[in-house]
Amino acid sequence: MNPNESRTLWISVGAALFAVFLLYSYTQEKTEQLSEEFGTKQRVVVATQDIDEMQTIDETMLQIVERPTKFIHADSIDNPEIAVGRVALAPIRKDEIMLSSKIIQPSPVTGLSLQVAPGKRAVTLPVDDIRGVARLIKPGDRIDLLAAVDVGSGLNQKKEVRTIMQDVLILATGLKVANELPRLYERAGNNDYIKNIRADTTFTNVTVEVDPKEAQNLVYVLATNPSSLYFTLRHPSDRGARVSLRPTTNETIRGKISSAVVKRQVSSRPTITRPKKTTPKTTPKKKTKKSNGGFQTF
């Protein structure tokens, strides 16, 4: 190997070593920078499985891990007890950090006042199986309100059934409102249990939306005879004009029953076919010829 070739080789080796040194220095600098930026870690709570919307969270769905502080949201939860028993407001994926803004404590009422239309009032009415359509009413349904009231005085007093309100909106049935959470997480000592509000049919009252004058009338009925109110359920698309109905009394019921009985009796009678009267046919009398001398007269 001549001196020129040897010099060229050493120059190449030196350049390679210098390049390695520069690369090492750069990587070390970046490593230190990343360590300073992402090296600090913090304990957070993450989901161990997919959590659906409106699903109640229990301890088996959570675990504590360490994540870089750079990637931790300000609303992140670091204690699993904060999330246990709450409900997910949105779907939460596996290994996702639990945020306090995505869970909520279940409660029976979540803003009923916001559902009352401006100029309207919310009034709560008692209900049972007979008067409340077997408690099959749900928030958002529309009903008609009927009341059995006493009219007149003394011997002239009588009871009438009147349709006092039509197309009334149901805001709530018991604790269930239109935008409520589907369940109530309750604690009784050391025992925790979940009460499904959505499937609850043990409610004893409903809340309706009426105008102020109608609210005043309902309060009067509740104060005088609360058991006189009855509900009839409407079809959701039945939003037409209000029907004018005459009150139902004992006389109208008896009249309808009497007329129905008469019609039934008339229709049940056997049809008697009477023989038709036949008039005997009369044969015309023959004219006899009379002889008058040599002539014949008729």
Steps between C-alpha positions, in 0.01 A plus 500: 500500500653831393497809725214665308270204544585474868429869554164472321401203716576681824312806385195282425522329839533835675199641314294194591595528866415869499160425344432236765597751769264762357215246480562384854505858627173576321324193634621568851375856478158386376485230766562751773245737348234229478581381851450849633174540307342156540704336771276615787215255549178513698255240629166499323195274478433329166226269377580129485219439250265685268231685696180581317305821528273511806670194648563498873869475589629252759847425636563212258499745209783717636872480571779740599793556261777755451492727199724792393381823650507654152209279391286528814187716476412740776172310560670162539415290806772358724272320749274211386252569781403822325376310194342196669121524495487776244358480147688555176361793304680384185664176386839438664748276320742254657821661642344845473566736788191557714391863496268658753324682215392169340332351807217620719341407828154348434211696646123485455466849360739653247343829420121471492463878500684520167232283340212726596415722204499877557159613620411151625491347847578152635239343729524160669187282512433178694456185295415133545440198277137586424521874453844498336462254210657219707810720549599442138543874447854620435662844470423660167154343470190715465178447689154642558393581855150409617347602831195371687350809663184577696272768357190655648398503864254328727263262331613629163862403556635248253835370383637572156808377317663770291807507278670799656826495300614349172840428345692539827874420491646258756830637631579229754366179649617480859877558492528429129533803275569524128876562531566305817772244548369145469601385846557618854810382688409480866699412808350330805773454759766277350269376226482674164221432258370643175136594458384509139286813475413444135321171576337628818119477494443554870457875468200656672497838327555663164606853413319678216559824312210746496445873474461708819118505487483123452747457785270702722203281403695183568608621842135572582401146402789358701400705803134398487493147357838369380364152427262633236766542229533241224742476207437384145800437276523659155683382189824696443378624161159606634577870528190634328243751615341452839166324503203659678332237716183517705530388864392147582235463771285226646218599266716474188633160606150370579368641176767330298451174686122513457523572130758226458277252686202592286700458182632168625151378589359609168781336309464178703126455438418228246352622178141376463382455145127534474309335213385736237125546462370368170186651353278245319462559134144583389381354174277729293141387469387383164220697345190288430306537184138593537247424226246762421272366239708435195788726618779427737598768743812515705 
